Amino acid sequence: MTCKPRYADIVDGKLYLFVNAAVFAKYKENPEETLRKAEETWPSIHHKAVDSL
């Protein structure tokens, strides 16, 4: 299986993938704040399926 992500960014050597164009566009409005919130939220959601978020 080949993966070709359409919506992604690399920040400080970390790869961030986004599920669709709308989410990626929102991220691009304020990447620093989005990543801060993501790091804060990640421990409580990392085990959940994307479609359940």
C-alpha positions in Angstrom: 0.0 0.0 0.0 1.3 3.4 -0.9 0.5 6.5 1.1 0.5 9.9 -0.5 -0.6 12.5 2.1 -2.1 15.6 0.6 -2.2 17.7 3.7 1.0 17.7 5.8 3.6 19.9 7.4 7.0 19.3 9.0 7.8 21.4 12.0 11.0 21.0 14.0 11.6 17.6 12.4 8.1 16.3 13.2 5.6 15.3 10.5 2.0 16.4 11.1 -0.7 14.9 8.9 -4.2 16.5 8.5 -7.3 14.6 7.5 -8.6 17.0 4.9 -8.2 20.4 3.3 -10.5 22.2 5.8 -8.5 21.1 8.8 -5.2 21.9 7.0 -6.5 25.4 6.1 -7.5 26.0 9.7 -4.0 24.9 10.9 -2.3 27.3 8.5 -4.2 30.2 10.0 -2.2 29.8 13.2 0.2 26.8 13.2 1.8 27.6 16.5 -1.4 27.7 18.4 -2.8 24.6 16.6 0.3 22.6 17.5 0.2 23.8 21.1 -3.4 22.6 21.4 -2.6 19.4 19.6 0.2 18.6 22.0 -2.1 19.3 25.0 -4.9 17.2 23.6 -2.9 14.3 22.2 -2.6 12.2 25.4 -6.4 11.9 25.7 -7.1 11.1 22.0 -4.1 9.2 20.5 -5.9 5.8 21.0 -9.1 6.9 19.2 -10.1 6.3 15.6 -10.1 9.5 13.5 -13.8 9.1 12.7 -14.7 9.1 16.4 -13.2 12.5 17.1 
